[in-house]
């Protein structure tokens, strides 16, 4: 069972470069999320989607864009990377939003911006 | 201002003993709580949940207790095993309001053989 798959696993960018992180889920979940994890700060929500073709801002959306063209995929883009975006990024999906529905996470993408 | 707090960054416990991980929250609208476990280089995995209509939920060696008046929950692991060594995150949501989960900063548990 694949569950939630993230690519790539690691990436190093120079300041100002752009990149896209891909998340794919095979559980037919409606809701998908992008989080970042930084030391001592837990997981913070960047953007989320409540269904195909929809996106919404989370707690820390600045500097990121997302797209959900297909139900199973959720893309996170960095248009002009900054050192402050060095982090581990996790994608998650759930059957419903918040209400009694746990999140299923991918294994993360470790991004370093120099 | 952190809505979900885990005030102990780390905890060490002897194998076979009880591990107690604590979590405090400030938002009285939260009505659904989760615990996640995370190993290095992996994503968090769901461990156990509790809704605000209960004060206890058990699953094998794992029990979560909720004290709504104190806005406090705890995860008990009995008996602790070396394989339980991981970072544990507490998360909360106001599910009835469609609010997304808010995570605590995590507690690193080390179970010593």
Interface residues (C-beta under 8 A of the other chain):
Chain A: X4 X33 X35 X40 X41 X42 X43 X44 X45 X48 X58 X90 X92 X97 X98 X99 X100 X102 X103 X104 X105 X106 X107 X108
Chain B: X4 X9 X32 X34 X36 X41 X42 X43 X44 X45 X46 X49 X51 X89 X91 X93 X94 X95 X96 X97 X98 X99 X100 X101 X103 X104 X105 X106
